[in-house]
Amino acid sequence: MTTSETATLRERMRAALAVGKVRWGMLALVFFATTLNYIDRAALGVMQPVLAKAMNWTAQDYANINFWFQVGYAIGFAVQGRFIDLVGVKRAFALAVLLWSIAAAAHGVAASAVGFMVCRFFLGLTEAANYPACVKTTRSWFPAGERAMATGIFNAGTNVGAMLTPVMLPFILTTWGWQAAFFAIGALGAVWLLFWLLKYNNPEEHPALSAGERAYIQQGVEPKPARVPYAQILRMRGTWAFAMAFAITAPVFWFYLYWLPPFLNQQYSLGISVSQMGIPLIVIYLTADFGSVGGGALSSFMIGRGMPAVRARLLSMLICATCITSIIFAAGASSLWMAVAAISLAIGAHQAWTANIWSLVMDYTPRHMVGSVFGFGGMIGSLGGMFMTQLVGYVLTATDNNYSVLFTMIPCTYFIALVWLYFMAPRQVMDVPA
């Protein structure tokens, strides 16, 4: 990017802030929700060595625990996206966070692999509301030119959560034990819930939103809202364009979240401490944060230069897919920090990809249907995650914990998904079929 282009982008950002700042406050709420969502998930991976020793888990037990999270997540996505569209994002998301905080705290009373499977199932069932709610909030509060940037920012919460977890947990584990760690995580959800109920409203109802910012948010012509049967949503090409691409790429981040700590622990004999396990994970997920925001900024910049939104997303995703090939070198890296560098680039590019695929589905989906379309796609993505979890458990068991095959397979999924999206993604807001 040249100096003049950078200056133009800064001027555009200043102009966007000058319109009003309420929408950025709404974005902060979903950013912190996503952070909590991933603290809940990352905790299991970070504590896996402690829990496996305490309860005699095998690699397959751990895979099965994560499998049941994916089962709940798949069911939750199918229900939550539609529920959010029907009930409204404020009430639906509040209920979901309340229930997932209870489910997270319940891990503290589990005493076996089966107990953890039950807790993970209910955690997945309720946490599935996060992304349909965040995407719908972003779709409601941001115009097309800002959506990828906004999506990248709230999705950066995944990496912040994954970074905070190895920093926060060692102290709690040492002082009070692993049960207290889950109780503390559940309590954090209650704090967020209070802010959500006090601060969130839709743009049409928010008392602090100026007329100028409201008009800026709602720019562009969209189809007239109408209640759409679920069967019609399933007949839309754009629904399947997103669902199938998401199904083969979304599970990759869950693989990183669940299996990176065991991989680093195995390859480099790292302990569960900030200085050993914590610092590499912080570096990896900090890079992912830059990728999440930078990937959104990249396609937003292209749109600002006059490129059609869908084309800008697809071009950005091609760049991301190319960068993800670095993961191939991680399994055979000669040192910890060479592995961290290869993984960091791949995860950063994955998060940039995610910001753009979510913005892509927002670009062509009418606002009143986005929760349902995203929920269905998320359900299909969770089914892919269930398959990925079992595949990982099988491969690692069969190869005596050799990660090379898995790291080689990962980049292929993105290029397959990109070809699918190129031919299937609508180029404008979808019409509701008759």
HELIX and SHEET records of a PDB file:
HELIX    1   1 THR A    3  VAL A   19  1                                  17    
HELIX    2   2 VAL A   22  MET A   55  1                                  34    
HELIX    3   3 ALA A   59  VAL A   87  1                                  29    
HELIX    4   4 VAL A   89  ALA A  106  1                                  18    
HELIX    5   5 HIS A  107  VAL A  109  5                                   3    
HELIX    6   6 ALA A  113  GLU A  127  1                                  15    
HELIX    7   7 ASN A  130  TRP A  141  1                                  12    
HELIX    8   8 ALA A  144  THR A  175  1                                  32    
HELIX    9   9 TRP A  178  LYS A  199  1                                  22    
HELIX   10  10 ALA A  211  ILE A  217  1                                   7    
HELIX   11  11 TYR A  230  LEU A  234  1                                   5    
HELIX   12  12 ARG A  237  TYR A  268  1                                  32    
HELIX   13  13 VAL A  274  GLY A  278  3                                   5    
HELIX   14  14 ILE A  279  GLY A  304  1                                  26    
HELIX   15  15 ALA A  309  ILE A  324  1                                  16    
HELIX   16  16 THR A  325  PHE A  329  5                                   5    
HELIX   17  17 LEU A  336  TYR A  364  1                                  29    
HELIX   18  18 ARG A  367  MET A  369  5                                   3    
HELIX   19  19 VAL A  370  ALA A  398  1                                  29    
HELIX   20  20 SER A  404  MET A  424  1                                  21    
END                                                                             
